[in-house]
């Protein structure tokens, strides 16, 4: 397993249980090269088991756009139908779950993305907001899936539920997503790998839940193929693969909440809400 941590002072590569500080590392080169694993290994020098990454971690990306897939879990289908029932949009989510073509949408530019221990945002014109814990794929400029990280897809359910055409406003805004803390290169999680979330409000757990990667309806390669079909990503892309954990309709995020998302093999992504 290879993990890449990006801090304000540079980069640290983790290979198994050893760490190496790297000066000549570029995320755009990683997403552009034919063999991302070889690129990372060639820059791993004299690993130190006693060293640990420190500092404020930035998202593991450079020029990459972040996209997202929707309604890839049965639970997500039900939640979308629930939130859009009053507007008559519930039938669209039922249809896309069974359709050949997945739902794919643009999520964020690098500037709108936050990293581990940074603050994510809820919209000031929204009344119902949730985080969506998502396995996020790293895809090279040629469309090859070569790794993964943890993603938090912040969503305004009140705006999306009002009308499905409002999806971009519900999904794309400043601080609307976070990824990290590391990028796992050269492997993908097993089907039984767990995706878990815990939301703390003060000293209390306001919500928690978990699912497995096996519950994703579509394969990673299928999602990547549709994303790259008649499109171009000169420096690759990051693709959130949908959520299988959705809080009940009585829950909404509040300022100060702390969101912790864990995926087996990729650690834990933590963000506070503002």
Buried (B, 14 or more C-beta within 10 A) or exposed (E): BBBBBBBEEEBBBBBEEBBBBBEEBBBBBBBBBEEBBEBBBEBBEEBEEEEEBEEEBBBBBBBBBBBBBBBBBEBBBBBBBBBBEEBEBBEBBBEBBEEEEBBBEEBBEBEBBBBBBBEBBBBEEBEBBBBBBBBBBBBBBEBBBBBBBBBBBBBBBBBBBBBBEBBEBBBBBEBBBBBBBBBBBBEBBEEEBBBBBBBBBEEEEBBEBEBBBEBBBBEBEBBBEBBBEEEEBEBBBBBBBBBBBBBEEEBBBEEEBBBBBBBBBBBBBBBBBE
